[in-house]
Amino acid sequence: MSTDEILLEAEDKMIKTEQVVVNEFAGVRTGKASPGLVENILVEVYGSQMRVRELAGITTPEPRQLVIQPWDAGSLQAIEKAIQKANLGLSPTVQGKVIRISFPELSQERRQEYVKIIKKMAEDGRVAVRHVRRDALELLKKAKTAGGVGEEEIENAEKEIQKLTDQYSAKIDTQVLTKEKEIMTV
């Protein structure tokens, strides 16, 4: 494996790690309603597990309200149960053929708890980025011992991997600051 391939693979994995962190952040509640809170909840329907976004349209008619409109009215009760089981502190209400979820105002303590949660998620993301770095450095060592790759090329690749690690850790930090501001905004 060439150093370029190792670098490209490492960067690809770091990009995916950042995306995972961003997607996890979408599931953390802020002061306003967001479809990201419920869209990935798994629902037991038709003998299998499906995500809410695959079963229904999710809209935010008001800043503090979500409306979930299933495409099949038969899945209405299953979606409601799945949201209750998800333990997000949400109370879905069935009104005709839609499910409404109203969001109460968050207390300051609850906001701080959410900030702690996203910081933990971000740290897990940074750890994953460092694992990618470690794996890439191991691949470089193997390439060096296998021969065909010069000492200088290995050193340059190691520096490049460290730059990528720093870059993606910084991107995760930026996402944390953005999400923290969103959560703490009253």
Secondary structure, 3 states (H helix, E strand, C coil): CCHHHHHHHHHHHHHHHHHHHHHHHHCCCCCCCCHHHCCCCEEEECCEEEEHHHHEEEEEEECCEEEEEECCHHHHHHHHHHHHHCCCCCCEEEECCEEEEECCCCCHHHHHHHHHHHHHHHHHHHHHHHHHHHHHHHHHHHHHHHCCCCHHHHHHHHHHHHHHHHHHHHHHHHHHHHHHHHHHCC
